[in-house]
Amino acid sequence: MAQVIMSDVCKRYGDISIIEDLDLNVKDHEFMVLVGPSGCGKSTALRMVAGLEEISGGTIQIGERVVNSLPPKDRDIAMVFQNYALYPHMSVRENLEFGLRIRKMPPDQIELLVNEAAQMLGIDQLLDRKPKQLSGGQRQRVALGRAIVRKPAVFLFDEPLSNLDAKLRVQMRAEISKLHRRLKTTVIYVTHDQIEAMTMGNRIAVMKDGKLQQVGSPLDVYDRPENLFVANFIGTPPMNFFPATISNGKLVADKFVIPIPQSQRQATQGKEGEKIVVGIRPENIVDPGKQTRGETARITVDVEIVEPLGHEAVIHGRIGDDLLVATLDPHRAPQVGQSFELVMELDALHLFDVKTERRLVG
């Protein structure tokens, strides 16, 4: 297996820059997820690792080799695409065998590898079928099997689950994660779905406009977002934001004032009178009957929308011009149009600089 190192990697089309100075080190055996909105450059970055896109600058290293000038077939990678990319005229077995036959592998070894992969993925009963006779989930397993039989140093996944329904996506997420633990290989996985990123990756790399915003474990990125974009992109429902001014140990918003908690005193030191952006996640705005952690403050919101989801209710409320979203116990949810008191867990506040949009740290 192998690590993948991208150093100062750029991709330009004429004067248009798609990727700028991308530095990313994917460790051996790691499951790294590239996540970001559509058009952020994550799939382009993956295709450059695969050799399907030429780089405009920088170096890409797989294992001990710099692969900038190597064709895809010589990079010891296998790629799983969003649209499966199966040969429609071939059976499942022939699709699995194809790459191995191109490499002129002995027939008995091909049969062994194909049968092993088919059994691992639960498609051993489908080997004589054509792709058109398979469901979406079965086609995705065949695409996975075609990658597995090659036993590459690095697996590359380009949004492989986006064509599946919600229930099947959950199932396939678990299967790919189990497969990674079993094969102990290096994986780079591209998705725009933050739930996939949070549940599958050892680390996640958040991208925006061709630039890397933050790299870390899912919990690190969730709990300590480095800037406003990461804070807003990671989390469902998204983090709440409201402008405030630092004044006499308090955060003064449009229609409410909350104390600066002890945990944020150092970050706000020397910033008296400065305007900042305050963020708080919906799960840290709770009803007064729930047990809370650390310092708290009470606010009253005018409820505009209630979304019952079974295990929780998502409450959309307004305080003056500020919108706030909270996730509450559905049995204690307020009614639309009601003024409802909520409790903010102040130790969960995130503070950001207005100009740089970066997190304030002590």
C-alpha positions as CSV (number, residue, x, y, z in Angstrom):
1,M,0.0,0.0,0.0
2,A,1.1,3.6,-0.2
3,Q,0.7,7.2,1.0
4,V,-0.3,9.9,-1.5
5,I,1.4,13.3,-1.2
6,M,0.1,16.3,-3.2
7,S,2.6,19.3,-3.0
8,D,1.7,22.7,-4.4
9,V,-0.6,21.1,-7.0
10,C,-2.3,23.5,-9.4
11,K,-4.7,23.0,-12.3
12,R,-5.4,25.8,-14.8
13,Y,-7.4,26.0,-18.0
14,G,-5.8,29.0,-19.7
15,D,-6.3,31.9,-17.3
16,I,-8.9,30.1,-15.2
17,S,-7.5,28.5,-12.0
18,I,-9.4,25.4,-10.8
19,I,-7.0,24.2,-8.1
20,E,-4.5,26.5,-6.3
21,D,-1.4,25.3,-4.4
22,L,-3.1,22.1,-3.0
23,D,-1.0,20.5,-0.3
24,L,-2.4,17.2,1.1
25,N,-0.7,14.2,2.7
26,V,-2.9,11.0,2.7
27,K,-1.3,8.5,5.0
28,D,-0.7,4.8,4.2
29,H,-4.0,2.8,4.9
30,E,-5.9,6.1,5.6
31,F,-9.5,6.8,4.5
32,M,-9.3,10.4,3.4
33,V,-12.5,12.2,2.2
34,L,-12.4,15.2,0.0
35,V,-15.6,17.1,0.6
36,G,-17.0,20.4,-0.6
37,P,-19.8,22.0,-2.7
38,S,-20.2,21.3,-6.4
39,G,-17.4,23.0,-8.5
40,C,-14.9,23.3,-5.6
41,G,-12.3,21.2,-7.4
42,K,-12.4,18.0,-5.4
43,S,-13.1,15.7,-8.4
44,T,-10.4,17.4,-10.4
45,A,-8.0,16.8,-7.6
46,L,-8.9,13.1,-7.6
47,R,-8.6,12.8,-11.4
48,M,-5.1,14.4,-11.2
49,V,-4.1,11.7,-8.7
50,A,-5.5,9.1,-11.1
51,G,-3.7,10.6,-14.1
52,L,-6.9,11.4,-15.9
53,E,-6.1,15.2,-15.7
54,E,-2.7,16.7,-16.2
55,I,-1.4,18.9,-13.5
56,S,-0.4,22.5,-14.2
57,G,2.1,22.7,-11.4
58,G,3.4,20.9,-8.3
59,T,4.1,17.2,-7.7
60,I,2.0,14.1,-6.9
61,Q,3.7,11.2,-5.2
62,I,2.2,7.8,-4.7
63,G,4.4,5.7,-2.4
64,E,8.0,6.4,-3.2
65,R,7.3,7.5,-6.8
66,V,6.6,11.0,-8.3
67,V,3.8,10.1,-10.8
68,N,3.4,13.4,-12.6
69,S,4.3,12.0,-16.0
70,L,3.1,8.4,-15.5
71,P,-0.1,7.3,-17.4
72,P,-3.0,6.0,-15.2
73,K,-2.2,2.3,-15.9
74,D,1.2,2.7,-14.3
75,R,0.2,4.5,-11.1
76,D,-1.1,1.4,-9.2
77,I,-4.5,2.9,-8.5
78,A,-8.1,1.7,-9.1
79,M,-11.0,4.2,-9.5
80,V,-14.7,3.7,-8.8
81,F,-16.8,6.2,-10.7
82,Q,-20.2,7.8,-10.0
83,N,-21.8,6.2,-13.1
84,Y,-20.2,2.7,-12.4
85,A,-18.6,2.6,-15.9
86,L,-19.5,-1.0,-16.5
87,Y,-19.2,-2.6,-20.0
88,P,-22.9,-3.3,-20.9
89,H,-22.2,-6.1,-23.3
90,M,-20.1,-8.1,-20.8
91,S,-21.3,-10.3,-17.9
92,V,-20.5,-9.4,-14.3
93,R,-17.7,-12.0,-14.4
94,E,-16.3,-10.5,-17.6
95,N,-16.4,-7.0,-16.2
96,L,-14.4,-8.2,-13.2
97,E,-11.9,-10.1,-15.3
98,F,-11.3,-7.4,-17.9
99,G,-8.6,-5.4,-16.3
100,L,-6.7,-8.6,-15.2
101,R,-6.9,-10.0,-18.8
102,I,-5.4,-6.7,-20.2
103,R,-2.5,-7.3,-17.8
104,K,-2.2,-10.9,-19.2
105,M,-2.6,-12.5,-15.8
106,P,-2.8,-16.3,-15.7
107,P,-6.4,-17.6,-16.0
108,D,-6.3,-19.6,-12.8
109,Q,-5.2,-16.5,-10.9
110,I,-7.9,-14.4,-12.5
111,E,-10.5,-16.9,-11.5
112,L,-9.3,-17.0,-7.9
113,L,-9.2,-13.1,-7.6
114,V,-12.7,-12.7,-9.2
115,N,-14.3,-15.4,-7.0
116,E,-12.7,-13.9,-3.9
117,A,-14.0,-10.4,-4.7
118,A,-17.4,-11.7,-5.7
119,Q,-17.8,-13.6,-2.4
120,M,-16.6,-10.6,-0.4
121,L,-19.2,-8.3,-2.0
122,G,-22.0,-10.8,-2.1
123,I,-22.3,-10.8,-5.9
124,D,-21.2,-14.4,-6.5
125,Q,-24.7,-15.4,-7.6
126,L,-24.7,-12.5,-10.2
127,L,-21.6,-13.4,-12.2
128,D,-23.5,-14.5,-15.3
129,R,-25.8,-11.5,-15.5
130,K,-25.4,-8.4,-17.6
131,P,-25.3,-4.9,-16.0
132,K,-28.8,-4.1,-17.3
133,Q,-30.1,-7.0,-15.2
134,L,-28.8,-5.5,-11.9
135,S,-30.1,-3.0,-9.5
136,G,-28.1,0.2,-8.7
137,G,-26.7,-1.3,-5.6
138,Q,-25.6,-4.4,-7.4
139,R,-24.0,-2.4,-10.1
140,Q,-22.1,-0.4,-7.5
141,R,-20.8,-3.7,-5.9
142,V,-19.6,-4.9,-9.3
143,A,-17.8,-1.6,-9.8
144,L,-16.2,-2.0,-6.4
145,G,-15.3,-5.6,-7.3
146,R,-13.6,-4.5,-10.5
147,A,-11.4,-2.2,-8.4
148,I,-10.7,-4.8,-5.6
149,V,-9.4,-7.6,-8.0
150,R,-6.6,-5.3,-9.1
151,K,-5.3,-5.1,-5.5
152,P,-4.0,-1.5,-6.1
153,A,-1.9,0.6,-3.8
154,V,-4.6,3.3,-3.7
155,F,-8.4,3.2,-4.2
156,L,-10.0,6.4,-5.6
157,F,-13.8,6.9,-5.3
158,D,-15.5,9.7,-7.2
159,E,-19.0,10.3,-5.6
160,P,-19.8,6.5,-6.0
161,L,-23.1,6.6,-4.0
162,S,-24.8,9.7,-5.5
163,N,-27.0,7.7,-7.9
164,L,-28.4,5.4,-5.1
165,D,-31.5,6.0,-3.0
166,A,-31.2,7.2,0.6
167,K,-31.6,3.8,2.2
168,L,-29.1,2.1,-0.1
169,R,-26.6,4.9,0.4
170,V,-26.6,4.2,4.1
171,Q,-26.0,0.5,3.5
172,M,-23.3,1.1,0.9
173,R,-21.5,3.6,3.2
174,A,-21.2,0.9,5.9
175,E,-20.1,-1.7,3.3
176,I,-17.3,0.5,1.9
177,S,-16.1,1.3,5.4
178,K,-16.0,-2.4,6.3
179,L,-14.2,-3.1,3.1
180,H,-11.6,-0.5,3.9
181,R,-11.0,-2.1,7.3
182,R,-10.7,-5.5,5.8
183,L,-8.4,-4.6,2.9
184,K,-6.3,-2.1,5.0
185,T,-5.7,0.0,1.9
186,T,-5.3,3.7,1.2
187,V,-8.5,5.4,0.1
188,I,-9.3,8.9,-1.3
189,Y,-13.0,9.4,-1.5
190,V,-14.7,12.4,-3.1
191,T,-18.2,13.5,-2.1
192,H,-20.3,16.6,-1.7
193,D,-22.4,14.8,1.0
194,Q,-21.1,15.9,4.4
195,I,-22.8,12.9,6.1
196,E,-20.7,10.5,4.0
197,A,-17.6,12.6,4.9
198,M,-18.3,12.6,8.6
199,T,-19.3,8.9,8.9
200,M,-16.6,7.3,6.6
201,G,-13.4,9.3,6.7
202,N,-10.5,8.9,9.2
203,R,-9.8,12.5,8.1
204,I,-11.7,14.9,5.9
205,A,-10.4,17.7,3.7
206,V,-12.8,20.5,3.1
207,M,-12.4,22.4,-0.2
208,K,-13.9,25.6,-1.6
209,D,-13.1,27.3,-4.9
210,G,-10.1,25.1,-5.5
211,K,-8.5,25.8,-2.1
212,L,-8.1,23.6,0.9
213,Q,-10.0,25.1,3.9
214,Q,-9.3,22.6,6.6
215,V,-8.0,19.0,7.2
216,G,-8.7,17.0,10.3
217,S,-10.7,14.2,11.9
218,P,-14.5,14.6,11.4
219,L,-14.9,15.6,15.1
220,D,-12.1,18.1,14.9
221,V,-13.6,19.8,11.9
222,Y,-17.1,19.7,13.4
223,D,-16.0,21.0,16.9
224,R,-13.3,23.4,15.8
225,P,-14.0,24.8,12.3
226,E,-11.2,27.0,11.2
227,N,-13.4,29.5,9.3
228,L,-17.0,30.5,8.5
229,F,-17.2,28.4,5.4
230,V,-16.3,25.2,7.2
231,A,-18.5,26.0,10.1
232,N,-21.5,26.6,7.8
233,F,-20.8,23.6,5.4
234,I,-20.2,20.9,8.0
235,G,-23.3,20.1,10.1
236,T,-27.0,19.4,9.5
237,P,-28.9,21.6,10.1
238,P,-26.1,24.2,9.5
239,M,-24.7,26.3,12.3
240,N,-26.5,29.4,13.3
241,F,-24.7,32.7,12.7
242,F,-25.5,36.2,14.0
243,P,-23.4,39.5,14.1
244,A,-22.5,40.8,17.5
245,T,-20.2,43.4,19.1
246,I,-17.9,42.7,22.0
247,S,-18.8,45.1,24.8
248,N,-18.0,44.9,28.5
249,G,-17.7,41.1,28.7
250,K,-20.9,40.6,26.6
251,L,-21.8,39.8,23.0
252,V,-24.3,42.4,21.9
253,A,-26.5,41.2,19.0
254,D,-29.4,43.0,17.3
255,K,-32.2,42.1,19.8
256,F,-30.4,40.2,22.6
257,V,-27.3,40.3,24.8
258,I,-25.4,37.2,26.0
259,P,-22.4,37.0,28.3
260,I,-19.0,35.9,26.9
261,P,-18.3,32.5,28.5
262,Q,-15.1,31.9,30.4
263,S,-14.0,29.5,27.6
264,Q,-14.0,32.4,25.1
265,R,-12.5,35.2,27.3
266,Q,-9.0,34.7,26.0
267,A,-10.1,34.7,22.4
268,T,-11.9,38.0,22.8
269,Q,-9.2,39.7,24.9
270,G,-8.2,43.1,23.5
271,K,-11.1,43.2,21.1
272,E,-13.4,45.5,23.0
273,G,-15.8,47.2,20.6
274,E,-15.0,45.0,17.6
275,K,-17.7,43.4,15.5
276,I,-17.6,39.6,15.2
277,V,-19.7,36.7,13.9
278,V,-21.1,34.4,16.5
279,G,-21.9,30.8,15.6
280,I,-23.8,28.1,17.5
281,R,-25.0,24.7,16.4
282,P,-28.8,23.9,16.5
283,E,-28.2,21.1,19.0
284,N,-26.7,23.6,21.5
285,I,-29.9,25.6,21.6
286,V,-32.2,23.6,23.8
287,D,-35.5,23.9,25.6
288,P,-35.4,25.0,29.3
289,G,-36.4,21.5,30.5
290,K,-33.3,19.8,29.1
291,Q,-30.1,19.3,31.2
292,T,-27.4,21.6,29.9
293,R,-23.6,21.8,30.1
294,G,-21.5,24.7,31.3
295,E,-22.6,28.4,31.1
296,T,-26.0,29.2,29.6
297,A,-28.1,32.1,28.5
298,R,-31.9,32.3,27.8
299,I,-33.4,33.8,24.7
300,T,-36.9,34.1,23.3
301,V,-37.6,33.4,19.7
302,D,-40.7,33.8,17.5
303,V,-41.4,30.4,16.0
304,E,-41.9,30.5,12.2
305,I,-41.5,26.8,11.1
306,V,-41.6,23.5,13.0
307,E,-40.2,20.4,11.1
308,P,-41.0,17.2,12.9
309,L,-38.5,14.5,12.0
310,G,-39.6,11.7,14.4
311,H,-36.5,11.6,16.6
312,E,-36.3,15.4,16.8
313,A,-38.1,18.6,15.7
314,V,-36.2,21.3,13.9
315,I,-37.4,24.7,15.0
316,H,-36.9,27.8,12.9
317,G,-37.3,31.0,14.9
318,R,-36.5,34.7,14.7
319,I,-35.1,37.2,17.1
320,G,-35.4,40.6,15.4
321,D,-33.5,40.2,12.1
322,D,-31.6,37.2,13.3
323,L,-32.8,33.7,12.3
324,L,-32.0,30.8,14.7
325,V,-32.5,27.0,14.2
326,A,-32.8,24.6,17.1
327,T,-33.3,20.9,17.3
328,L,-35.6,19.9,20.2
329,D,-37.4,16.9,21.6
330,P,-40.4,16.5,19.3
331,H,-42.7,16.0,22.3
332,R,-41.7,19.4,23.7
333,A,-41.8,21.3,20.4
334,P,-43.6,24.7,20.3
335,Q,-46.3,25.7,17.9
336,V,-45.8,28.0,14.9
337,G,-46.4,31.6,15.8
338,Q,-45.6,31.0,19.5
339,S,-42.9,33.0,21.4
340,F,-40.8,30.3,22.9
341,E,-37.9,30.5,25.4
342,L,-34.7,28.6,24.5
343,V,-31.4,28.1,26.3
344,M,-28.0,28.6,24.6
345,E,-25.1,26.5,25.8
346,L,-22.5,29.3,25.8
347,D,-19.5,27.0,26.0
348,A,-20.5,25.8,22.5
349,L,-20.2,29.2,20.9
350,H,-17.9,29.7,17.9
351,L,-16.5,33.2,17.3
352,F,-15.2,34.4,13.9
353,D,-13.4,37.5,12.7
354,V,-15.7,39.6,10.4
355,K,-12.9,40.5,7.9
356,T,-10.9,37.3,7.7
357,E,-13.8,35.0,8.5
358,R,-11.3,32.9,10.5
359,R,-12.0,31.4,14.0
360,L,-11.0,33.5,17.0
361,V,-8.7,31.5,19.2
362,G,-7.0,32.4,22.5
